[in-house]
Amino acid sequence: MENMHDIISRLDKTNQRTMLATIIAVDGSAYRKEGTTMLVEEDGTRTGLLSAGCLEEDISARFASVWAQGPMVERYNMRSLDDSSWGLDGSGCNGVVDVLLQPVNDTLLSFLRKTGQALARGQTVALIRSEDVSQYLCQTESGEMFGVWNGENPQLAGVEKSGVIYSTSLTKNLYLQVIRPKPRLFVFGAQADAKPLVQFAAKVGFSVHVVDWRPALCTKTHFPNADKRIIGFPHEVIPTLSFKKDDAVLLMTHHFQRDQEIVSHLLDVHLAYFGILGSKARTARLLAAAHVPEGIRTPVGLPIRAEGPEEIAVSVVAELIQMVKAEQRTQALT
């Protein structure tokens, strides 16, 4: 999903000079779209990918030039079939990609860290850069603004995605990058089959919270990829969790009575995804109903005939990704 979360985390760990590479425009097909970001460190270490591997080496080679000359935009034309083109890698990319390269100086570093703090608070943010990249501004979902910006602030109402936008109020082009907080996934149940699911979900960008009443199971050793491990019985824990409408919940405790208790607490909570592991018949018994409501996913996962914990985890995480992408397509900045 969003590389920026990993990039901001990496910036707090490295002591090297770094360069930020951001796709600002795509014409045609490309491996990644506008707003995708990669961090390059002075020794060549990279966080994130902009392509299937055809652009990264050239971008990394420009590190010294970017630090010496300042921000620059590089265009990569992958449409041409001549020997000097970027389109012969077989990756299926046949578009033109513009990449903004910026040295991460102290001012930009401070700006990115503050952006990370807003994301950690669950805020969607819009990063706006002037066309000459001399100014940049962060506008959060709650209306907070910070950065290096002179003059009138751009109006972003109705903007849905990253890319080059034209500001009618400023009568100029701007580079816009929309970054959303990590979607939260609450996994109720810390049995062995939850381990690959938590690992895969965290790997693709979810903030995973594992909830279980058994301290011996809900541990960092068993779930090192989880952002939080919450121990307690459902009636103790659920009232303390402030669920949001874009949260996902997966129920997999393998304990019928506990599942009933959790369902009774969550049935009226508005969630983006509420999945219950098991058959429709079992879920109907949980609900003491003849039919399962449309808002509950059961059985969970895409129908790929998955067997075993790993395959089931793949099918469930794929369904979660599908849900997130569909939700993002309907969102716009307000």
Buried (B, 14 or more C-beta within 10 A) or exposed (E): BBBBBBBBEBBEEBEEBBBBBBBBBBEEBBBBBBBBBBBBBBEEEBBBBBBBEBBBEEBBEBBEEBBEEBBBBBEBBBBEEEEEEBBEBEBEBBBBBBBBBBBBEEEBBEBBEBBBEBBEEBBBBBBBBBBEBEBBBBBBBEEEEBBEBEEEBBEBEEBEBBBEBEBEEBEEBBBBBBBBBBBBBBBBBBBEBBBBBBBBBBEEBBBBBBBBBEEEBBBEEBBEBBBEBBBBEBEEBBEEBEBBEBBBBBBBBEBEEBBBBBBBBBEEBEBBBBBBBBEEEBBBBBBEEEEBEEEBBBBBBBEEEBEEBBBBBBBBBBBBBEBBEEBBEEEEBE
